[in-house]
């Protein structure tokens, strides 16, 4: 299975964490979506305040919970991803 969902927009960022495929994308309407295993886990519509924020708590290995967070600043295109509050990725979409 691809880490990028088939309906993810051109403004997307895919990555693997502990062998699981994640994707963050921003729709044409400005909705920030967090995908795991090709399914949307969270989404946040466009808003005036920045950053947009999505998160999910997932058990990736035996009782090992990972808190995946993403913040997106639409004005600059910056996307910051953290796992258990530690930086994982900082990219521009």
Number of C-alpha atoms within 10 A of each C-alpha: 7 11 18 21 21 8 9 18 14 11 14 19 20 17 14 11 12 8 9 11 18 23 22 29 25 24 16 11 8 14 14 24 24 26 21 20 15 18 12 14 15 15 18 15 13 17 11 7 8 12 17 21 19 19 19 16 13 13 11 13 10 6 8 8 13 18 14 20 20 23 19 24 16 20 8 9 13 14 22 18 19 17 18 12 11 11 12 15 14 14 11 15 17
